[in-house]
């Protein structure tokens, strides 16, 4: 059995938010008992969808690899050692730009962890995504949601259909990202929230809006 990787570095002391009980979606060891600050940088690459995710010390926590050619728009999320954590795949035929996320490098239905879809087809000014766990087969009420303005790169993530905030994303500017035209995000994940799960949502959010709303 693969050993659990070390948690990202904790930030300086600051007021915390979020929830008391851990909410593991990918795995319990990805739920840190403190606020996790991550930096998500789109890599300049021949492949679409390549990202590097680092902690406050600059250590690589997660990498995301896209595909050169694929019928499905596919992304693979890897830990710092290169082990596959999640396979993210866009459904070919979908009314609401739906992505399905599987454990490891699998696309088997038995390994499905969660599904992400836009709440409505047309979203001109505001962005809203609903996230359904695999066990939520009826999908009548979402397990998580994301709201905000992707054009401003300012979005918040909530527990279920509530106002309980679990993570926030904002755009960060750097000379490199401006020069290359790549995206650079800051991500704040509140205590006891699965940071790998939230990181995957940010990547999917980027993919949903690439060449659509920008």
C-alpha positions in Angstrom: 0.0 0.0 0.0 1.4 3.4 -1.0 2.4 5.6 2.0 0.4 8.8 2.4 2.4 11.9 1.1 3.2 14.7 3.6 0.7 17.5 3.9 1.4 20.8 2.3 3.3 23.4 4.4 1.0 25.3 6.8 0.7 29.1 6.3 1.5 31.7 9.0 -1.1 31.9 11.7 -4.4 33.5 10.6 -8.1 33.2 11.3 -9.5 30.0 9.9 -12.9 29.1 8.5 -14.5 26.1 7.1 -15.9 23.1 9.0 -15.0 21.0 12.0 -15.6 17.5 10.7 -13.2 16.4 7.9 -14.7 16.0 4.5 -12.6 13.5 2.6 -13.6 13.1 -1.1 -10.3 11.7 -2.5 -8.8 10.5 0.7 -8.8 11.4 4.5 -5.0 12.2 4.5 -5.7 15.1 2.0 -7.7 16.9 4.7 -5.2 19.1 6.7 -6.2 20.4 10.1 -5.2 23.9 9.1 -5.7 26.4 6.3 -3.9 25.2 3.1 -2.6 27.9 0.8 -1.8 26.6 -2.7 -0.6 28.3 -5.9 -1.9 26.8 -9.2 0.0 27.7 -12.3 -0.8 26.8 -15.9 2.3 25.5 -17.6 3.3 26.7 -21.0 3.1 23.4 -22.9 2.2 21.8 -26.2 -0.5 20.0 -24.2 -3.6 21.8 -23.1 -4.4 21.5 -19.4 -0.9 21.2 -17.8 -0.7 22.7 -14.3 1.7 22.8 -11.4 0.3 23.2 -7.9 2.7 24.3 -5.1 2.4 25.1 -1.4 3.6 28.2 0.5 7.2 26.9 0.5 7.2 26.5 -3.3 7.2 22.7 -3.0 5.3 20.9 -5.8 2.2 19.2 -4.2 0.3 18.2 -7.4 0.8 18.2 -11.1 -1.9 18.0 -13.8 -1.2 16.6 -17.3 -3.4 17.0 -20.3 -3.6 14.9 -23.4 -2.2 15.7 -26.9 -5.1 13.9 -28.7 -8.2 12.5 -27.1 -11.8 11.9 -28.0 -12.6 12.9 -24.4 -11.1 16.0 -23.0 -9.0 14.3 -20.3 -6.7 15.4 -17.5 -4.6 13.3 -15.1 -3.9 14.7 -11.6 -0.7 13.3 -10.1 1.0 13.6 -6.6 4.5 15.0 -6.2 6.0 11.6 -6.9 4.1 11.1 -10.1 1.5 8.7 -8.8 -2.0 9.2 -10.4 -4.6 10.4 -7.9 -7.5 11.4 -10.2 -8.5 11.0 -13.8 -10.8 13.8 -15.0 -12.8 13.3 -18.2 -15.3 15.5 -19.9 -18.4 13.8 -21.2 -18.6 14.0 -25.0 -22.4 14.6 -25.1 -23.6 16.8 -22.2 -26.1 19.7 -21.9 -24.3 21.2 -18.9 -20.6 20.7 -19.7 -20.2 17.7 -17.4 -16.9 16.3 -16.1 -16.5 13.0 -14.4 -13.7 12.3 -12.0 -12.3 8.8 -11.2 -9.9 7.4 -8.7 -6.3 6.9 -10.0 -5.9 6.5 -13.7 -9.2 4.6 -14.1 -12.4 5.5 -16.0 -14.3 2.5 -14.7 -17.8 3.3 -13.3 -16.8 1.6 -10.0 -14.0 4.1 -9.6 -16.1 7.2 -10.1 -15.7 9.7 -7.2 -17.7 12.7 -8.3 -19.3 14.5 -11.2 -19.1 18.2 -11.9 -21.5 20.2 -14.1 -22.6 23.7 -14.7 -25.9 24.6 -13.0 -27.2 26.1 -16.3 -26.1 26.0 -20.0 -25.7 29.8 -20.4 -23.6 31.6 -17.9 -22.6 35.1 -19.2 -21.5 37.0 -16.1 -21.6 34.6 -13.1 -20.3 31.1 -12.8 -22.0 28.3 -10.8 -21.0 24.6 -10.7 -22.7 21.8 -8.9 -20.7 18.8 -7.7 -22.3 15.4 -7.0 -20.6 12.5 -5.2 -20.8 9.1 -7.0 -23.2 7.9 -4.2 -25.6 10.7 -5.1 -27.2 9.0 -8.1 -30.4 11.0 -8.2 -28.5 14.3 -8.3 -31.5 16.2 -6.9 -29.4 18.2 -4.4 -25.7 18.9 -4.9 -23.0 17.8 -2.4 -20.9 20.8 -3.1 -21.2 23.9 -5.2 -19.0 26.7 -6.6 -20.1 30.3 -7.2 -18.4 33.4 -8.4 -17.1 35.1 -11.5 -14.6 33.1 -13.5 -13.9 36.2 -15.7 -12.6 37.9 -12.5 -11.0 34.6 -11.4 -12.8 35.0 -8.0 -14.8 32.0 -7.0 -15.9 30.4 -3.7 -16.6 26.7 -2.9 -19.4 25.7 -0.5 -20.5 22.5 1.3 -23.7 21.2 -0.3 -26.4 23.7 -1.2 -25.5 25.9 1.9 -23.4 29.0 2.6 -20.8 27.0 4.5 -17.5 28.2 2.8 -14.9 25.5 2.3 -12.4 27.1 -0.1 -11.7 30.3 -2.2 -9.9 31.0 -5.4 -8.5 34.2 -6.8 -6.2 35.2 -9.6 -2.6 36.0 -9.1 -0.5 38.0 -11.5 3.2 37.3 -12.3 5.6 38.6 -15.0 5.8 35.0 -16.4 2.0 34.5 -16.6 1.5 37.9 -18.2 4.2 37.3 -20.8 3.1 33.7 -21.7 -0.6 34.4 -21.4 -1.0 31.6 -18.9 -3.3 31.5 -15.8 -2.0 31.7 -12.2 -4.4 31.1 -9.3 -4.2 31.4 -5.5 -6.3 28.8 -3.7 -7.2 28.9 0.0 -8.6 25.6 1.3 -10.1 25.7 4.8 -9.3 23.2 7.6 -10.5 19.6 7.2 -11.3 20.0 3.5 -9.8 17.7 0.9 -7.3 19.9 -0.9 -6.8 17.5 -3.8 -10.6 17.5 -4.4 -10.7 21.3 -4.4 -7.6 21.5 -6.7 -9.3 19.2 -9.2 -12.4 21.5 -9.2 -10.2 24.5 -10.0 -8.7 22.7 -13.0 -12.1 21.6 -14.2 -13.4 25.2 -13.8 -10.5 26.4 -15.9 -11.3 23.8 -18.6 -15.0 24.7 -18.6 -14.2 28.3 -19.5 -11.2 27.9 -21.8 -12.1 29.4 -25.2 -15.7 29.8 -24.0 -16.1 32.8 -21.8 -12.7 34.5 -22.1 
